[in-house]
Amino acid sequence: ADARRLWAAWARGALYYFKTAVVLAVAAIPEGLPAVVTTCLALGTQRLARRKALVRHLPAVETLGCTSVICSDKTGTLTTGRMTVVRVFVGGQELDTSTEVSASLDRDLKQTLAEGTVINSSFKSDVELDSFGKVVKYSGNDTECAMLVLASKLLGLSVGYKGLRTEYPANDPDRCGISFSSDRKRMSTIVEHDGALTVFTKGAAEIVSALCTQYFNKEGELKPADEALRLTVEKAISDFADEGLRTICIASRKLPAGVDLENLDAIEKDLCLVCLVGIEDPLRDEVPGAIQDCKRAGIIVRMVTGDNIQTARAIAKKCGIVMPEDPPSAVMDGKTFRETVCDRNGEINQEAFDKVWPSLRVLARSTPLDKHVLVSGIQESLAFNGVRQTVAVTGDGTNDAPALKKADVGFAMGIQGTEVAKNASDVIIMDDNFVSIVAAVKWGRCVYDNICKFLQFQLTVNLTACFVAVIGASILAQSPLNVIQLLWVNMIMDSFASLALATEDPNADLLRRRPYPRDQPVLSPAMTRFLLCHAAWQMLILFVFIFLFGDICPDSDLTSLCSPGTVIVEGWGDIRSGRPPAFDSQFLPKTLEDCPPVFDPRNNRTYYSPGGNKSLKIPLRPADFCSEAHHSEEMPTQHYTMVFTIFVLLQLFNQINARKIHGEFKVWTGILDNKYFLWILGMEALLQVFMVQFPGLNTAMGCTGLTMTQWVFCFFVGATSLPLNLVVSQLPLSWFTYNLARAGGPAGGDAASDGDRGKKREGDGIKLLSMVDQ
């Protein structure tokens, strides 16, 4: 029998220690954090998809929020991509509209112009026109589509450009195409025309026009291109560029017999200038505002385009990328850029690069290699306080794939982008709109902030629960919160809190601060201040309620209140102690004389009679009260039920505080905009009431029902987290600042305006990327 009792005692002890270990593991390990981070990123991905940004790689969602540089294409991204020919230089004169062109030119010259446009174009480019000649749809290359519209108007809508395509089909055995390349900046097509091989060439105006030795006058006659004409052509190119027009030169030449078709230089020389066309690609109405949003957010937009330097500068000024006060070095062409930042072997000279890129805003006449060099150089640069920039780049062509792969975030265009570009990207912009890129960056910052909100909330709960469990196991010999209660708190921390805090939508303030470096510690000083102060306050309240509340009395049949006149040690509050008897016994009288005597009906010192009823004699204590437990250790008590309820309510109110991570004290701002947060918060509170009050369920949770007064008391104690946050937000961040030297950046944090206070705020103590001087 003694052996069985010994083994039973050992088993109970082993079970107790196992339960304690489980409680400590649940309290200390944030096991749900990886799943919550994934959930936040997945929710961000779904919401980005609804805003025309399809995320292909999940980590890119968080990286978007760190973006400090955007290298953007012009055509179709900053502009509408719906190109239109608005100016033509032909026959030595400038004409404004296609109507003037049709009325002013010789019939043969119009035919030559149309042939040079249609024959030397991709058959993938197609235009759908209505019966009035208005464009319904562009397919393929927008530049070619704009020129095909011009050709249709010159040839007559009844015939259109498709008649020429039928006459010169793509499968013609005599047809030979020389594709466009970013190095040559032109393309050519050779066909049999009027009994002889004829080459039609189009491309960058200043390059193709330099290859011309003749031109067609307005009567359609060939004339030598003298110096006066060259000056006129240069002036026309300059005028078109100053208006922000993409200028294309169209030329042709009848090839001599026996010419080597493999020798491009022999083919594309001594050309006859047909015309220059100025193509307008209207700026998207919303782009200037989006550029200003980027500037306020500390993000510098750099335009990378194939247009000539004057056209690029004009467009950049219209959208606000280039400002009047910017130096001349803000706009460079690709050739000058390469010669400046690369050595003879084509490798980047980082020292020279760091002198160029901070002021660079526009890279004109660029090649995909130039874009790759620009992205690589900025990523490797430590010119700004040793901080590496986070670079996003846009691209739509196959040759853009290396730059898209190299960038921290690659944006491919969903409409104009090739499959190669899309496969190399991290995010696909479905509407090709720059505004969608800015929206994606805004959502990236929102997702990052939501993760930080959850993190500061969970670590606060973890720290408090861990300390309560450890102190309980060390001093009380058992945790005030049992395993089931800790699992419920863990569910609040992980599942419900992640859904509540991860569903916060972005607000305008996200684009009013500079980006964080990618190697920035996640816990900012403001978050550390929040974590330590709120955890300290919660532990103070819980320990006061655990150790100072609760009367010690001998009633063995009551678990919530002490009977009148039976209190041996009086604590705070009109409630019976729920602490283990082994702990409470040290506060009991040490001698039998001091301890209430054993019940004796003849001795009125051993009993009390409620209401003076002498016939009712209630013992002050059982015979073994001073040496044994005065209540069952497993029996739920109102004392510990209130401890559990206060702990949960502290977390629910602190969940409201956790919505702000930069030290704001108006935590209610925008709370009504997040219906999920309100529903989840209400559901958590309702479930807590059920777990405490519902019979059977409360027994499983180790709780017992509370009175309305006790619920009100717990509510107001839990609500102290809200006014506490006002005090915490005013504490100096210098008390909580740790070494951030690795992150670099300027000291002082964010000095942006805090909408909550209406004045400059101290910021959250994080060192931010300084883009002011870029």
Residue pairs with C-beta under 8 A, 6 or more apart in sequence:
16 478
19 482
19 483
20 469
20 473
20 478
20 479
22 483
23 469
23 473
23 479
23 481
23 482
23 483
23 486
24 466
24 469
24 470
24 473
26 465
26 483
26 486
26 487
26 490
27 462
27 465
27 466
27 468
27 469
27 486
28 462
28 466
28 469
30 458
30 459
30 462
30 493
31 494
32 458
32 490
32 493
32 494
32 495
32 498
33 455
33 458
35 494
35 498
36 451
36 454
36 458
36 494
36 498
36 502
37 451
38 58
39 498
39 499
39 502
40 447
40 450
40 451
40 454
40 498
40 502
41 58
41 59
41 61
41 62
41 447
42 58
43 447
43 502
43 503
44 55
44 61
44 443
44 444
44 446
44 447
44 450
45 55
45 58
45 61
47 443
48 54
48 55
48 61
48 427
48 439
48 440
48 443
49 55
51 436
51 439
51 440
51 443
52 414
52 429
52 430
52 431
52 433
52 436
52 439
53 427
53 428
53 429
53 430
53 436
53 437
53 439
53 440
53 443
54 414
54 427
54 428
54 429
54 430
55 61
55 426
55 427
56 425
56 426
56 427
56 428
57 426
60 409
60 426
60 427
61 443
61 444
61 447
62 444
62 447
62 448
62 451
63 390
63 408
63 409
63 426
63 444
63 518
64 392
64 409
64 427
64 440
64 441
64 443
64 444
64 445
64 447
65 441
65 444
65 445
65 446
65 447
65 448
65 449
65 515
65 516
66 390
66 408
66 444
66 448
66 515
66 516
66 517
66 518
67 299
67 390
67 391
67 392
67 408
67 409
67 441
67 444
67 515
68 298
68 299
68 300
68 389
68 390
68 391
68 514
68 515
68 769
68 771
69 299
69 300
69 302
69 378
69 389
69 390
69 391
69 392
70 294
70 299
70 300
70 301
70 302
70 391
70 392
70 393
70 394
70 437
70 441
71 302
71 304
71 371
71 374
71 375
71 378
71 391
71 392
71 393
71 394
71 403
71 407
72 78
72 301
72 302
72 303
72 304
72 393
72 394
72 434
72 437
73 303
73 304
73 305
73 394
73 395
73 396
73 413
74 281
74 303
74 304
74 305
74 307
74 312
74 315
75 81
75 142
75 143
75 281
75 305
75 416
76 142
76 396
76 413
76 415
76 416
76 432
77 394
77 413
77 429
77 432
77 433
77 434
77 437
78 283
78 284
78 287
78 303
78 315
78 319
78 434
79 281
79 282
79 283
79 284
79 287
79 315
80 281
80 282
80 283
80 284
81 138
81 142
81 281
81 415
81 416
81 432
82 135
82 138
82 142
82 281
82 282
83 142
83 143
83 145
83 146
83 246
83 279
83 280
83 281
84 146
84 149
84 279
84 280
85 98
85 146
85 147
85 149
85 150
85 277
85 278
85 279
85 280
86 96
86 97
86 245
86 278
86 279
86 280
87 94
87 95
87 96
87 240
87 243
87 245
87 277
87 278
88 94
88 95
88 98
88 101
88 150
88 275
88 276
88 277
88 278
89 95
89 233
89 236
89 240
89 275
89 276
89 277
89 278
90 101
90 105
90 109
90 113
90 216
90 218
90 274
90 275
90 276
91 104
91 105
91 106
91 109
91 216
91 217
91 218
91 219
91 275
92 215
92 217
92 218
92 229
92 232
93 104
93 218
94 236
94 239
95 101
95 104
98 150
98 153
98 154
99 153
101 110
101 113
101 150
101 154
102 110
102 153
102 154
104 218
105 113
105 218
105 220
106 218
106 219
106 220
107 220
108 220
109 216
109 218
109 219
109 220
109 274
110 154
110 155
111 154
111 155
112 216
112 220
112 252
112 274
113 151
113 154
113 250
113 274
113 275
114 150
114 151
114 154
114 155
114 161
114 164
115 164
115 193
115 200
115 252
116 200
116 202
116 250
116 251
116 252
116 274
116 275
117 147
117 148
117 150
117 151
117 161
117 202
117 250
118 148
118 151
118 161
118 164
118 165
118 168
119 164
119 168
119 189
119 191
119 193
119 200
120 187
120 188
120 189
120 200
120 201
120 202
120 250
121 141
121 144
121 147
121 148
122 140
122 141
122 144
123 165
123 170
124 139
124 140
124 141
125 139
125 140
125 141
125 144
125 145
125 148
126 138
126 139
126 140
126 145
126 148
127 135
127 137
127 138
127 139
127 145
127 148
127 149
127 152
127 161
128 135
128 136
128 137
128 139
129 135
129 136
129 149
129 152
129 157
129 160
130 136
131 157
133 152
133 153
133 157
135 149
138 145
139 145
142 281
142 416
143 246
143 248
143 279
146 279
147 248
147 277
147 279
148 161
150 277
151 160
151 161
151 164
152 160
152 161
155 161
155 163
155 164
168 175
168 191
169 175
172 191
172 192
174 190
174 191
174 192
174 197
175 189
175 190
175 191
176 189
176 190
176 191
176 261
177 187
177 188
177 189
177 190
178 187
178 188
178 189
178 190
178 264
178 267
178 268
179 187
180 186
180 187
180 203
181 187
182 306
182 366
182 367
182 368
182 369
182 399
183 367
184 203
184 207
184 264
185 203
185 204
185 207
185 306
185 365
186 201
186 202
186 203
186 204
186 207
186 208
186 268
187 201
187 202
187 203
188 199
188 200
188 201
188 202
188 264
188 267
188 268
189 199
189 200
190 197
190 198
190 199
190 200
190 255
190 261
190 267
191 197
191 198
191 200
192 198
193 254
194 254
196 254
196 255
197 254
197 255
197 259
198 252
198 253
198 254
198 255
199 252
199 253
199 255
199 267
199 268
199 271
200 250
200 251
200 252
201 208
201 211
201 250
201 251
201 252
201 253
201 268
201 271
202 208
202 248
202 249
202 250
202 251
203 248
203 249
204 247
204 248
204 249
204 306
204 308
204 365
205 237
205 240
205 247
205 248
205 249
205 276
205 308
206 234
206 237
206 249
206 308
207 249
208 249
208 250
208 251
208 271
209 230
209 233
209 237
209 249
209 251
209 273
209 276
211 251
211 268
211 269
211 270
211 271
212 225
212 249
212 251
212 270
212 271
212 272
212 273
213 224
213 225
213 270
213 271
213 272
214 222
214 223
214 224
214 225
214 270
214 271
214 272
214 273
215 222
215 223
215 225
215 229
215 272
215 273
215 274
216 222
216 223
216 272
216 273
216 274
216 275
217 223
222 272
223 229
225 233
225 273
233 273
233 276
236 276
237 247
237 276
237 308
238 310
240 247
240 276
240 278
240 311
241 247
241 307
241 308
241 309
241 310
241 311
241 314
242 310
242 314
243 278
243 280
243 314
244 280
244 283
244 311
244 314
244 315
244 318
245 278
245 279
245 280
245 311
246 278
246 279
246 280
246 281
246 307
246 311
247 276
247 277
247 278
247 279
247 308
247 311
248 276
248 277
248 279
249 273
249 275
249 276
250 274
250 275
250 276
250 277
251 271
251 272
251 273
251 274
252 271
252 272
252 274
253 270
253 271
253 272
255 267
259 266
259 267
260 266
261 267
283 315
283 318
283 319
284 433
284 434
284 435
286 433
286 435
287 319
287 434
287 435
288 318
288 319
288 320
290 434
290 435
290 438
291 301
291 319
291 320
291 321
292 320
293 438
293 511
294 300
294 301
294 438
294 441
294 511
295 320
296 511
296 512
297 441
297 510
297 511
297 512
297 513
297 514
297 515
298 513
298 514
298 515
298 768
298 769
298 770
298 771
298 772
299 441
299 515
299 771
300 361
300 771
300 774
301 321
301 361
302 321
302 360
302 361
302 362
302 363
302 374
303 312
303 315
303 316
303 321
303 361
303 362
303 363
304 363
304 366
304 370
304 371
304 374
304 393
305 311
305 312
305 315
305 362
305 363
305 364
305 366
306 364
306 365
306 366
306 367
307 315
307 364
307 365
308 333
308 364
308 365
309 331
309 332
309 333
309 362
309 364
309 365
311 364
312 331
312 362
312 363
312 364
312 365
313 322
313 331
313 362
313 364
316 322
316 331
316 361
316 362
317 323
321 361
321 362
322 330
322 331
322 361
322 362
326 359
326 361
327 359
329 356
329 359
329 360
330 359
330 360
330 361
330 362
331 361
331 362
331 364
332 340
332 356
332 360
332 362
332 363
332 364
333 363
333 364
333 365
333 366
334 363
334 364
334 365
334 366
334 367
334 370
335 365
337 356
337 360
337 363
337 366
337 370
337 373
337 374
338 369
338 370
338 373
340 352
340 356
341 348
341 349
341 352
341 353
341 356
341 357
341 373
341 377
342 348
342 349
342 373
343 349
348 373
348 376
348 377
348 380
350 377
350 380
350 381
353 377
353 381
354 381
354 383
357 374
357 377
357 378
357 381
357 383
358 383
358 384
358 773
358 774
359 774
360 374
363 370
363 371
363 374
367 399
368 395
368 397
368 399
368 400
368 402
368 403
371 393
371 395
371 400
371 403
372 402
372 403
372 406
375 391
375 393
375 403
375 406
375 407
376 406
378 389
378 391
379 388
379 389
379 391
379 406
379 407
379 408
380 388
381 388
381 389
382 388
384 744
384 745
384 769
384 770
384 771
384 773
384 774
385 744
385 745
385 746
385 770
386 744
387 517
387 743
387 744
387 745
387 769
387 770
388 517
388 518
388 519
389 769
390 408
390 409
390 515
390 517
390 518
391 407
391 408
391 409
392 407
392 408
392 409
392 410
392 411
392 437
392 441
393 400
393 403
393 404
393 406
393 407
393 409
393 410
393 411
394 411
394 412
394 413
394 429
394 437
395 401
395 403
395 404
395 410
395 411
395 412
395 413
395 417
395 421
395 424
395 425
396 412
396 413
396 416
396 417
396 418
396 421
396 432
397 417
397 418
397 421
398 418
398 420
398 421
400 421
400 424
401 420
401 421
401 423
401 424
402 424
403 410
404 410
404 411
404 412
404 421
404 424
404 425
404 426
405 424
408 518
409 426
409 427
410 424
410 425
410 426
410 427
411 425
411 426
411 427
411 428
411 429
411 437
411 440
412 421
412 422
412 424
412 425
412 427
412 428
412 429
413 421
413 428
413 429
413 432
414 422
414 428
414 429
414 430
414 431
414 432
415 430
415 431
415 432
416 432
417 425
417 428
417 432
422 428
427 440
429 436
429 437
429 440
430 436
438 511
441 511
442 506
442 510
442 511
443 506
445 506
445 510
445 511
445 515
446 504
446 505
446 506
446 510
448 516
449 504
449 510
449 661
450 501
450 502
450 503
450 504
451 502
451 522
452 522
452 524
452 527
452 661
453 501
453 504
453 658
453 659
453 660
453 661
454 497
454 498
454 501
454 502
454 658
455 522
455 523
455 527
456 523
456 527
456 530
456 531
456 658
456 661
457 493
457 497
457 501
457 651
457 654
457 655
457 658
458 493
458 494
458 497
459 523
459 531
460 530
460 531
460 534
460 535
460 538
460 654
460 658
461 489
461 492
461 493
461 651
461 654
462 493
463 531
463 535
464 535
464 538
464 539
464 542
464 647
464 650
465 481
465 486
465 489
465 647
467 535
467 539
468 479
468 480
468 481
468 539
468 542
468 543
468 546
468 647
469 479
469 481
469 486
471 543
472 478
472 479
472 480
472 481
472 546
473 479
475 583
476 546
476 579
476 580
476 583
477 580
477 582
477 583
478 580
478 633
479 486
480 542
480 546
480 640
480 643
480 644
481 489
481 643
481 644
481 647
482 702
484 700
484 701
484 702
485 644
485 701
485 702
485 703
488 648
488 691
488 701
489 647
489 648
489 651
492 648
492 651
492 652
492 684
493 651
496 680
496 683
496 684
497 655
497 658
499 676
499 680
500 655
500 674
500 676
500 677
500 680
500 681
501 655
501 658
501 659
501 677
503 674
503 676
503 677
504 659
504 670
504 674
504 677
505 673
505 674
507 670
509 755
512 752
512 753
513 750
513 752
513 768
514 750
514 752
514 768
514 769
514 770
514 771
515 768
515 769
515 771
516 766
516 768
516 769
517 743
517 744
517 745
517 767
517 768
517 769
519 742
519 743
520 740
520 743
520 766
520 767
521 738
521 740
521 743
523 531
524 661
524 662
524 764
524 765
524 766
525 733
525 736
525 737
525 738
525 764
525 765
525 766
526 661
526 662
526 663
526 733
526 736
526 763
526 764
526 765
526 766
527 661
527 764
528 736
528 738
529 663
529 728
529 731
529 733
529 735
529 736
530 657
530 658
530 661
530 725
530 728
532 736
533 724
533 728
533 731
534 654
534 657
534 721
534 724
534 725
534 728
537 720
537 721
537 724
538 647
538 650
538 654
538 721
541 646
541 650
541 717
541 720
542 643
542 646
542 647
545 642
545 643
545 646
545 717
546 579
546 643
547 579
548 571
548 572
549 571
549 572
549 573
549 575
549 577
549 639
549 642
550 571
550 572
550 573
550 575
550 576
550 577
550 578
550 579
550 639
551 562
551 567
551 569
551 570
551 571
551 574
551 575
551 576
551 577
552 567
552 568
552 569
552 571
552 577
552 584
552 587
552 588
552 630
553 562
553 563
553 566
553 567
553 568
553 576
553 630
554 566
554 568
554 596
554 619
554 620
554 621
554 622
554 625
554 630
555 562
555 563
555 566
555 576
555 630
555 631
556 622
556 625
556 630
556 631
558 576
559 576
559 578
559 631
559 635
559 636
559 637
559 638
559 704
560 575
560 576
560 637
560 638
560 704
561 574
561 575
561 576
561 638
562 576
563 608
563 610
563 618
564 608
564 610
565 608
565 620
566 608
566 620
566 621
568 588
568 589
568 596
569 584
569 587
569 588
571 577
575 638
575 639
575 642
575 710
576 631
576 637
576 638
576 639
577 584
577 637
577 639
578 637
578 638
578 639
578 640
578 641
578 643
579 639
580 633
581 628
581 629
581 630
581 631
581 633
582 629
584 630
585 626
585 627
588 595
588 626
589 595
589 626
592 626
595 621
595 625
595 626
596 605
596 606
596 620
596 621
596 625
597 603
597 605
597 606
597 620
598 606
598 619
598 621
598 622
598 623
599 606
599 607
599 617
599 619
599 620
599 621
599 622
599 623
600 606
600 607
601 607
601 617
606 619
606 620
607 617
607 618
607 619
607 620
608 617
608 618
608 620
609 615
609 616
609 617
609 618
610 616
610 618
621 630
622 628
622 630
631 637
636 698
636 699
636 702
636 703
636 704
637 704
638 704
638 705
638 706
638 710
640 702
640 703
641 692
641 698
641 703
641 704
641 705
641 706
642 706
642 710
642 713
642 714
644 692
644 701
644 702
644 703
645 688
645 692
645 703
645 706
645 711
645 714
646 714
646 717
646 718
648 684
648 688
648 718
649 685
649 688
649 714
649 715
649 717
649 718
649 719
650 717
650 718
650 720
650 721
652 681
652 684
652 685
652 688
652 718
653 718
653 719
653 720
653 721
653 722
654 721
655 681
656 667
656 668
656 671
656 681
656 721
656 722
657 667
657 721
657 722
657 725
659 667
659 670
659 671
659 677
660 666
660 667
660 669
661 764
662 750
662 754
662 761
662 763
662 764
663 729
663 733
663 761
663 762
663 763
663 764
664 729
664 754
664 756
664 757
664 761
665 725
665 726
665 729
665 730
665 756
665 757
666 756
666 757
667 722
667 725
669 755
669 756
671 677
671 678
672 678
689 711
690 697
691 697
691 698
691 701
691 703
692 698
692 701
692 703
692 704
692 705
692 706
693 705
693 706
695 705
698 704
698 705
706 714
732 762
733 749
733 762
733 763
733 764
733 765
736 765
737 765
740 766
740 767
743 766
743 767
744 767
745 767
745 768
745 769
745 770
746 767
746 768
746 770
747 767
748 763
749 762
749 763
749 764
749 765
749 766
749 767
749 768
750 761
750 763
750 764
750 766
750 768
751 760
751 763
752 761
752 763
753 759
753 760
753 761
754 760
754 761
